[in-house]
Amino acid sequence: MGIPITKPFFDEEELRKVKEVLDSGWVTQGPVTAEFENIFSQYQDCQYAVAVSSCTAALHLALLALGIGKGDEVIVPAFTWITSASCVEYVGADVKFVDIEKESMNIDVSMIEPAITERTKAIIAVHLFGNPAKMDEIMAIAEKYHLYVIEDCACAIGTAYKGRKVGTTGKIGCFSFHPRKTITTGEGGMCVTNDKQLYNRLQQLRNHGASVTKRTAEYKKPYYMGVYDEVGYNLRLSDIQAAVGVAQFGKLPMLLNDRRRCAAYYLKKLSGIRALIVPDDRVHIGHTYQAFVVLLRSGDRNKRNAIMDAMASAGIQSRPGTIAITRTEFNRKKYNLDYGQFPVAEYCEDSSITLPIYLHMSMEDMDKVVDIMIRNI
């Protein structure tokens, strides 16, 4: 099959946990989902975790729980996966795009304050590819202007910023368990928070609007149907998926350590190549390398594409890092955006290459990737 860009790692433990759920007869959200949430909240050093159907769902619910809606603006980095902005559209608010730093590919904190208006209510801080955003500066701006901070941690389970796990500095952190992430449930996500009121809101909104705090006299009776005092959604995670998540969590230290091993090898081989910009490997940054993304210093999209074509011909999968969402047809039309308005985001889209990285990837295979890169730069 060649060298895949990534691959999830499963063994008998996932099969055993899923079989337990199937044998129990309770396969929708239930006790195993609660177990997964408890494991996750303990790992994140936070009080509450709410499992949902995807990180997109997590971001959507985070905005709803914070009361953000029509007439509000939310600041979003211009280089990220499209759902970091789409979730703002779901609640009827508007996106205010901010360009990124070339070195980290995260939001350029120096450009946040000029983007704030009287309508701004929140900042979505994306920890792209497992590399933490500059949370100290982001929180200082948020506190100055009384803004909420939502952390998009889709790529960042295990990532730390100055020794603190990401996702718990802002009001709500949102995680992904997509198959390209370090651990996976197939599809799935998680919200984390230290705010009890937000925790209750997130639980209610993910489950059709059923209140978790209001009860009638019929509570615990066989005919009790719940209290539905606002519109909610069906964005739950099933116990089948949660069982996979519990099993995956037991492997998390191994998975993170091996990604760092692969990243260290790539850095050893590529750091001296002047034509490339490689990820920052300083220990205090806490990068977990959900993806190992390099940039062509020249920014030459045609050259980048030629390298990726050469990789494909050699049986090596690759992808661009992600997209400049300011270039999408929807955003360009709605917000009247022009090419060149967000030059660093556009540069990163044009010049980024995601290299294969996965558990037990051999040095021989990494050498093949590196060789193709060097021969085609």
N, C-alpha and C positions, 0 to 999 in steps of 0.2 A: 504494500500500500504506500510505500515511500515514507516520507517524514511528515506527520500531521502537524498542524499548528499547535494543537493541544489534544489531550485525550483524558477523560475522567478515569479515575482508578477505583474499581470495585473489587470486592472479594466475597468470601462466604458470609461475612458479617452483614452486609446489606441484604443478602438473600434470607438470612436467619431472621433479621428484624422485620422484613416485609412479610415473611411467612407468619410471624407472630401476630401481626396486624390482620392478615387475611383469616387466620384461624379464629381470631377473636370475633369476627363478624362486624366489627366497628371500623369502618374504613374511611369515613369522612373526618372532619376536624373533631378531635377528641383527646383522650389522655396522652397519646404519643405526641401529638402536636404540642400539648402543654409541657411534656418532658423536653421536647426540642427547644421550646421557648425558655425554659428554665436553664438548660445547659448554655444557651446562647447568652442570656442576660448575665450569668455568672462569669462567662468568659470575657464579656465586654465590660465587666465591673460596673454595671448599671442596674437599676432597680427593675425595669420592665422591658419585656420583649413581646412583640405581637407578630406572629407568623402570617404571611399573606401569599397570594398566588404568584407574585413577581416583584421585582424591585420597582417596576413601573407602577404597580398597584401601591407599593409602599410610599412612593413619592406623591402619588395622587392623594392617598389618605392623609399624608402628612400636611399637605396644603389645606385639605378640607378641615382637618382637626384644628388647625390654627386659625380657621375662619377667613382664609384668603379667598377672594372671589372677584366678581365684576367690579371694574374701576381700579383695582389694585395692580401694582407692578411687582415683578420678582426679577432680581438680577441673576443671570445665568451665564456661565462662561461660553464663549463662542465655539470652543473646540471640545466636544463631548458627544456621547451618544444622544440621539435625537430625543429620547424620552425625558432627559433632564429639562427640556423646554416644553415638550408635549404635555407634561403633567400640569403645567401652568395654564395651558389652553383648556384642559379638561374642566378646570374650575371657573373659567370665564375671565381670568386675569390676563394681563399682558406681560410679555417677556421683555426685559431690558438686557440686551447682550453686552458683554464686556470681553475684551480681548484677553489673551493669555500670555504667559511668559514662555519664551522659547525653551529655556533650560528645563523647566519642570513640566511644561505643557498644562499647568494648572492656571487658574484665574490670576490675572495680574492685579495684585491688591492695590497698586498705585492708581488703577483706573476705576476702582469701585466707587469711591466718593464722588467723583465728577458725574457718575451715572445716576446718582440718587436724586429723586424728585419727591414732591409732596405725596405722590401716589405710591412710592416704594414701601413695601411691607416686609420683604424677606430677601435673603441671599441664599442661593443654592450653591454650596461649596462642594465641588466635585474633587474627589481624591483619585485622579485618573491613573489607570494602570496599576494601582496599588501604591502610588506615590502621594503622600499627604500634602494637602494644600496648607498655606500659611495661616493656621487657625488663630494664632495670637493677634495678627493684624486684622483678620476678618472679624473676629469677635470685638476688637476695640472699635472698629467702624460701626458694627451692629449696635453696640451699646451706646455709642454717641448719638445715633439716629433712631434708637428704639426699634430696631429691626429684628425679626426672627432670623435664625440661621438653621437651615436644613442641610444636613450632610449627606451627599450622594456618595455612599460607600459601596456602590455596586461592585467595584473591583478591589475592595480594600479590607476584606476580612483579615485580621491579624496585623494590619498596618498600624503603626504608632506614630504620633507626632509629639516629639520631645518626651517620649516615655509613656504617653497616655494613648490608649487605643482610640482610633478615630470613631466617630459616631456618637460620642457622649459629651462633646463640648457644646454643640448646638442644641436646639430644642429637641430635634428628632433626627436620628440617623437611619438611613435606608440601605439595606444590603440585598445582594442578588445571589441566587443559587443556580444560575444558568450554567449549562455544561462547560462554558469556557472559564468559569470562575474556579477558584482554588478548591472549594467543595461544592457539590451540586446535589440538587434534588430533582433534576430534570428541568423543571421550571420551579420558581419559588422565590420568596423574598422575606425580609424581616424588617420591622420598625423597632427601634430601641429608643427609650426615653427615661428620664428620671422624674417626670412630672405625672403624678397619679391621675390628674384630671385628663391630660392628654392620652394617657394609657386607656382610660375608660372610653374616651371618644374613639380612639383607633379600633378598639374591640367592637364597639357598636357599629361603626361605619363599615367594617369589613363583613359584618354578618347581618345584612338586610336592614340595618337600623335598629336592631333589637337592643333595648337599653340593658346595660349591665348594672345599673344602680337603682332603677325604678321597678317595683314589683306590685302586683295586685294581690288581693287576698287569696287568689287561686294559685299562687306560687307553690310549686312542688306537687300540685295536684295533676292527675293524668290529663286533665283538660286545659291546663295552663298553656297559653300560646305566646306570652310575652307582651311587653309594652313597646310599641313602635311610634315614637314621638318625633321622628324625623326620617327623611329618606336615607336609605343606606344602600349597600352594594353586596354582591356575592363575590368576595375577593379572598376567600379562605384558602388555607393550605390543608390538604387531606392528611390523614394519619399514615397513608401509604407513603406519601412524599416525605412526611416528617420522619418516618422510620428510616428511610435512606439517609436523611439529614443527621439523625442521631448516630448512625453507623459511620458516616463520613466524618463527623466531628471527632471521633476517636482517632482518626488519621491526620487531623489538621496539623499537629506539630511536625510530623514527617513530611507532609505535603509542602508546608511552608519552608522547611529546611532544605528540601530538595530543589525548590524553585530558586532559593538563594544560591545553592551550589551551581545550578545551571547558569544563573545570572553572573556569578563570579567568573565562570569559565569564559562566557561571552565577553565580559569586560576585559579579561586578560588578553584575549585575542584581538579585540577591536579597539581598545582605548587608544592605541597609537596610530590609528588610521585617521589622518587629518581630514579626509573627505566626509567623515561621519561625526555626528554628535550622539553620544551614548548616554544612557541614564546615569544620574548621580548616585554614587554608591556610598556616600558618607554614612557612617553607622547611625548617627543621631537622627537621620531623616526617617528611618524606619520603613523604607520601601519593601514591599512584599512581592513585587514582580508578577502580579497577575498576568501581565503581558510584558514582554521585553521588546521595547519599541526604540528603534534608532531613527535618526533624521539624516538625510543627505544635506550636508552643509550648503550645497549650492542651491537647494530648493527646486531643482530641476525635476518637474513631474514626469517628463518623458524618460529621463534617465532612471528615475525611481521605477516607472512601469517596466522598463527594459530589464532591470534587475529582478523584479518580481516574475516577469515572463521567463527569465533564465532559471529561476528557482522552480517554477512550475514544470519546465521542461526536464528538470533533474528530479522530479518527483517530490519537491519540497513545497509544502503549503506556506503561504504568507498572506497577510492582509495589510491594508493601510492601518495606521494607529486607530483613528476614528475619523469623523467628518467635521468640517466647519459647518455647523448647523445654520449659520447665517447665509450659506449658499443654497440651502434647500428652497425649492420653488415656493412652498407655502410661506416660509418666513420672509423671503425676498418680497413676495407680493404683499403680505399683510403689513410688514413694517417698512416697506419702501426702501429696501436695502440695496446697495450697489456693491459690486465686486471691488475689493480693495479697502473696504471700510474697516475690516478686521484683519490686517495683514499678517499678523503672527499666526492666527488660527488657520488662515488660508495657506500660509507657508507650511505649517505642520501637516495639514491634510495632503498637500502636494508632495511632501518629502518624507513622510513617515512610512516605515516598514515594521510590521510586527513579526518577529522571528519565532520559530517553534520553541516551545518550552513546556515540559510536562514531566511527571514523575519518572525517574529512572532513565531519562534521556541519556544516551551514551555520549561520551566525548567524541567518539568517531562520527556520530551523526551531527553533533555540533560543529565539528571540523568541516564536514561537508557544507553546512550552511555558511560558515565563515568563508570557505574557499570560493563559493559561488558569489558571495558579496564582494570579496576583494577582486576577483577576476573581472567583475562587471561594473565596478565603480567608474 
